[in-house]
Amino acid sequence: MSLKIDRTKGACSTCEQPFKAGAKYTSRLYNLAEGWRRKDYCGRCLDKAPAEAIAEWKVEVKKHTKMVLSESAIWQVLSSKDPELGEKPLTYILCLMMVRKRKLRLISTKRVKGKEVQTYENKSRKVHLKVEVPALGPAAFAKLQEEITDFFSGEEV
């Protein structure tokens, strides 16, 4: 028996009507012989759905935003003269992104006053940064996710 629960298919399991942004639907979990099965139902089809579900929850489809990776915007942030720039978790994420794209190089990692600090540089852009590696708890991680989304959000899809 499988313990994996499938993700939503984005449409009603009965009428196959896609769920659009802002739509509300109900998901139910069934324990079948072949394993657990998730089924999603629109408001019209919920009454016709089998009642022997072992779990049920309500879902609202969120609007999708298009993530726009603007390298020039990242360089503007990383080149800023903000004295607190290296202390911001968003700066660390932006540095990691630019290292991955081979636009920034990690020079060193050191412990300073109990915190891990990494030094990054790009010689051609004359960028030299000392950035704290953030220790994120759940609340700080959620805040960082919002900052990343705000930074890269573009038009709605």
N, C-alpha and C positions, 0 to 999 in steps of 0.2 A: 504494500500500500504506500503510495506517494504522500509525503508530508509537504510538498511544494504547493503553494497557492498561486494560481495564475494571476497576472495583472489584468486590469480591465482591457477589454477589446475596443473601448470607446464607442460602443453601440449597445442597444438593448439586445439581450440574449433571445428574446422572443420575436419581436418585429424587425430587428436589425436596423432600426433607425439610429443614425449617429447622434451622440450627445454633443451639443454645441456649447460654446462658451456661455456660462451662466446657468446652464441646465442643471436640474437636480434629479438624482436618481437613487435607487436603492440597490445595494449589493447584498447578496446572500451567499452563505457558504454551506455547501451540502457535503455530507459524508457518504460517498458512493463506494461501491465495491472496488473500483479501480483507483480510488483515492479521493482527496478533497477536490471539490469543483466549485469555483466561483462563478456566479451568474449575476449579471447586472440587469435591472428592470427599470423601464421608464414608468411614469405614473399610470399610464393606461394599461400596461401589461402586468403590473405588480399584483393585481387581484387574481389574475389567472396563473400566477406562479405557484409551484409546489410549496406547501406550507411546512414541510419537514426540515427546514433549514436549521443548522446548529448555531448559526450566527447571522446577524443582520446589521447593516450600518448604512447611514445616509451619506451621500457624496454630492458635492457641488463642483462642477467643471469650472476651473479657473481659466481666465483669459491667458493666452500664451503671449509672451513678449519675445521679440526677436533679439537675440544677443548679438551685439555688434562689437567686433574686436577692432578697435581703432588703435593702431600702433602709435600714431602721433599723439593721441590722448594719453597713452601710457607714458610716453617719453616726456610729455609736459609735466605729468605728476612726478616722475622720477627725477626730473631736472629742476624741480622747484626748490626754492631756497628756504622752505619751511623747516625750522629747526627741530620740529617734532616728527618730521616725515619718517624717520627710521624707527619710531616707536609704534607706528600704526600697523595693525595686522594686514590691512589692505596693501600696504607697501610691500610687505613680505610676499604676498600672493602675486602681485604684479612682477616682482623680481623673479620669482620662480617661473612665471609664464615666459618672461623674456630670456631666461637661461635656457628654457626648453626650446625656444625658437633660435637659440644661438646668437642672440643680440646683446646679451649681457653675460659676464663671466663671474663665477664665484671665485674669489681670491683667497679668502680665509674664513675660518670659523673659530671663535674664541669665546671663553667664559668671562664675562665682565659683571662684577657685583651679583653673581648668582644667576645671571641671565646669559643665554646663548646669543651671541652677536655674529652675524655674517657680513662680510665685506664683498661688495659687488662692484664691477667696473665695466665701462665701455670706453676705451681710449679714444676712439674716433669722435664720440659725442661728448667727451670730457665729463663723463658721469662716474662718480666715485661715491658709493653709498655704504653706510654702516646701518644694518637693519637688524632689529631684535627678532628672534624667532619666537612667535607668540605661543604661549601656553593657554589654550582655549578651553574653557568650560562650556557647558551647554548654552548658557545665556550669551556668552561672548561669541560662540560659534554662530548662533542664530543672528546676532548683530552683524557679524562679518558677512554672512550670506546675503543679508539685505544690502550691505554696502556694495558687494560685488554685483548684485543684480542692478542696483541703482547706477553703478558706474558703467555697466555695459548695456543697459536697456536702451532699446531703440523703439521703433514704431511697433504697434501691436500687429500681430499676424492675423 
